[in-house]
Amino acid sequence: MELLDWLRELPASALLGATGVLVVGEAIVGLGLLVPGEAALLIASASVESGSDFLTLWTVATICAVAGNVIGFELGRRSGPPLRDSRLIKKHGERWDRATSMLRERGTWALFFGRLVPFVRSFVPAVAGAAGMSYRMFLPVVSAGAACATALPIVFGAGIIAGVKDADGAVLVVVGLLLALALTVILLIRRTTAKARRAAPPGPPHEGTEGDPGSAT
């Protein structure tokens, strides 16, 4: 792909910026099927030579992924369920329907796990927005999912490069960061779920519960 070839030729700082733009695009509903954000992260991981390089790329990628998901979420909130039949989404309606099923079955957990599923990850935030989910429930969980989803290709690519270059301690640094990330995500999800349950108003089980995306805003 010419876009990825162009990406490989960029200087380090420009590579970081271009990668961020592609990650934003991949996270937006509709555009996510066309923009190679994950491939861009794999290419950018070749520039990781230290723990600080990893943190910089990971932070930029996570922020950009969350930004793209927020754009998709807002599209869903403003357009509502009719977004499913829009020209941008209609021919990929089965992915919208899959994201809808995930949210119905898993509630806020679908935001986290859906962020890890290729071709569906950009649809889940828009579906959540169309269902009326609140930012209070959406943002923490989708941020945790974005952090994991962006870390995985960087860790994979940087691990291979570190192994090839036999860089001192690079693999250990990456593995340690990944373990810390996993622990943080687990704690964040548990805390968010507990808060949502405590804040749920009395009434039918579908109102404000973890298992339903249509929490009141």
Sequence and secondary structure as in RCSB ss.txt:
>XXXX:A:sequence
MELLDWLRELPASALLGATGVLVVGEAIVGLGLLVPGEAALLIASASVESGSDFLTLWTVATICAVAGNVIGFEL
GRRSGPPLRDSRLIKKHGERWDRATSMLRERGTWALFFGRLVPFVRSFVPAVAGAAGMSYRMFLPVVSAGAACAT
ALPIVFGAGIIAGVKDADGAVLVVVGLLLALALTVILLIRRTTAKARRAAPPGPPHEGTEGDPGSAT
>XXXX:A:secstr
 HHHHHHHTS HHHHHHHHHHHHHHHHSTTGGGT  HHHHHHHHGGG  SHHHHHHHHHHHHHHHHHHHHHHHHH
HHHH GGGGGSTTTGGGHHHHHHHHHHHHHHTTHHHHHHTTSTTTTTHHHHHHHHTT  HHHHHHHHHHHHHHHH
HHHHHHHHHHHHHHHT TTHHHHHHHHHHHHHHHHHHHHHHHHHHHHHH  SSSTTSS TT S    
